[in-house]
Amino acid sequence: MTNEPVEPAEPTTSRMQDAVRLLLLIDGAAEPVDDPPPPAAPGGAVAVLRTQVLLQKLDFWLRNPDYFANMLLDRFEASGDAALLDHAERILTSEEPEIRRHPMLRYRFGAYEPLDAALSVLAGPGLVSRRREGTPGRTRQHNYYLTEHGREVAREMVAEEPALEYYVDRVALLVAVTAGQGGTELKDEQYRQQEYADTAYNARIGAITGRVRRRLAAIREAGAA
């Protein structure tokens, strides 16, 4: 068995779509770079998103609104925050789970999609730089540095294409409801969905839209009783 995931012959998104989405995700989710910046930081770096696991897990929820809505329902039931229920309802009563869904592969550490092609689009003009952290011959983690130029380009794209506000708003909500959790914790949370956990290695993770819509209806019905 190969040690690397097999990239599908027909990707669900284009390289440019992935690059735009990842730029807006990193812009919205990255934390400010330390002052002074670490030696590994590229010139002009203003923020960093630490670990590929975190990037992949956040991207999974960005690409799968039905799983994100289900997570919001989990958070609602744990906290009682009605705003989370309202956010989930807006997703599930629209066509968003169908038209915004871009499934990912299941790999050794859960949801995965090859990022090199999209990151090369961002790295070329100096928008995002990936840096390895670890020792020679052993990479401990990948960090993704957003440059000042990258942040400017992200803002310009949204100003020129208002439809991209969807990603800005969704990333802001995603960051808010996962605050304080690392990539491993988010991976474990995603694995609690049986459909996700049961997906065959290197297969696309299937939708749970119908189940989550039924769950929302049951919650609303219980609240109205």
N, C-alpha and C positions, 0 to 999 in steps of 0.2 A: 504493500500500500504506500502511495506517495506521501511524503511528509508535508506537502504544500497543497492548499486548496486548488481545485481546478477551476479556472475562470470560465464561466459559461460562454458558449459560442455566440449567444445572442444576449448581450447585457440588457438589463431592464432600463437603464438610463445611459445617456451618452457621456463621453468623457467631459464635455463642456458643462453639461447639467450637473454632473458630480462635482466639478471644480467650483461652480457657483455656489452650490449648496454647502460644500465643505468650507468655503471661505466665509460664508455667513454664519455657519455653525461655530467655527473657530473664533470669529470676531465676537460673537455673542457669549460664548462659553469660556473663553480664555481668561486667565487671571493676570493682573499686571506683572510685568517683569520686575524683579528686584532691582533696587538702586544701591550700589552699582549692579549692572547686569552680570550674570555668571559668564565665565569665559566661553562657554559653548554658545551663547546667544549671538545670533548674527547682528551685524550693524543695523541700527534702526529698529530693533525689536521693541515692541511696546507691550506685548502680552504673550502668554504661553499657555497652551493646553497640554497637560502632562499625561502621557501614556496613550498608546494606541488602543488599549482596551477601553478606556474612557471614551475616546473619540468614536470607536465602533459602536459602543452601546448607546451613546447619545444619538448617533446617526440612525441606529435601528428604530428608535422611537420617532425620529423625524420622518423616516421613510415609511412607517407603518402606523397610521393614525388610529387604527382599531386597537392595537396593543397599547398605544399611549392613552387612549380613552379608558381602557381597562385599568391602567395604572392610576389614572385620576380617580376612578371609582374606588380602588383600593385605598387611596389616600383619603378620600371622602369618608369612607366607612371607619377609618382609623381616627380621623380628626373631627368629623362632623362639620367641616368647612363647606358650606353650601356653594361657595364659588367654584370649588373643584367639581361638584356635581353639575353645575351649569356649564362649565367648560366641556366636560365630557358629553353632555347632552347636545351642545352645539355641533360637536364633531359627528356624533352618531345619528343625528336627525338630518344630516346633510349627505351629500354624495362624496364627501371628503375621503372616507375610508376606501372608496373604490377608485376615485380619480387621482388621489395623491399617493396611493400605495405603490412602493417600489421594493419588492421583496428582496431579502438578502439570503446568502448561503448560511447554513449551519456548519461551523467548523469546530475545532477542538475546544475553543474558548467561547462558544456560542456564536451569535450572529456575526458574520464577517463579510466583507466585500473588499476585493483588491483595490488599494488606494493609489498605487504608484502612478498610474496614468493621469489621474486627476491632480495629484500633488505636483506632477511635473508641469502642468499648466500653471499652477500657482507659483512654483519655484522659479520658473524661467524669468518672469518679470520682477521677481523679488517681493512677492506678496506674502508668501508663507514659506518657511524653511523648516525641514525636519532635521532634528539633531539626535544622534544616538547618545545614550547615557550608560556608562558601564566601564568595563576594563577592556584592553585589547583582546579581541577574539571572543568577547562575551558581552552582548548587548543586554543591558538590564531593562531598559525601556526606551521608547521613542517619545520625544517632546516636539510639539508643533508651535513654532514661534511665528506670531503675526507681526509684520513690520508696520511702521507708520504708513508707508505707501499702501500696504495691503488694507489697512483700515480706511484710508481715503478712498481707495477703489471700491470697497464694499459699500461705503456711503454713497458714492457716485452711482453705482449700479442701482441701488434702491431708489434713488431720486429719479433716475432715468426710466426705470421699470417699476412702477408702484406695485405691480403684482408680487414682487419679491418681498414686500412687507409681510406676506404670509410667513416666510421663513424667519424674519426678524422677530415677529410676535411669538411664533411657536417656540423658537429657541429661548426667548426670554422666559416663557412659561415653563419650559422644560428645565432650564437652569434653576428656576425658583423652587420647583417641586422636588428636585434631586439635590438640593444644596446640602453639602456636608458628606455626600456619598462618593466613594471612589469607584473606579471602573469595576473592580472585583465585586463590590456590593451590588452594583447595577446588573452585572452579569448574573449573579445569583438570583436577583429578583426576576429577571427575564426567564430564567430556567424554571421558575415556579409555574409557568404556563405550560400545561401538559402538551399542547400542540407544538410548542417550541421545543420542549425537551425531547419529544418523540420523533422530531424530524430526522431523517436519515442524514448521515455524514455527507457533506457536499451537495445536499439537496436544498431547494428553496424552502424557506420557512413559510408555512401557509397562513392564510388569513383566519381571524377569529371574529370577524365582524358580526355575523349572525348571533353568536353566543353573547357577545358584549351588548348588542342591542337588546337582547332578551333580559340580560342582567339589569340594564338601565330601566327597562319597563317594570321589572319586579321591584326595584328600589323605589321608583315613583309611585307604584301602586301601594306599596307598604306605607309610604309616607302619607298617602291620601286616605288611608284607612282609618 
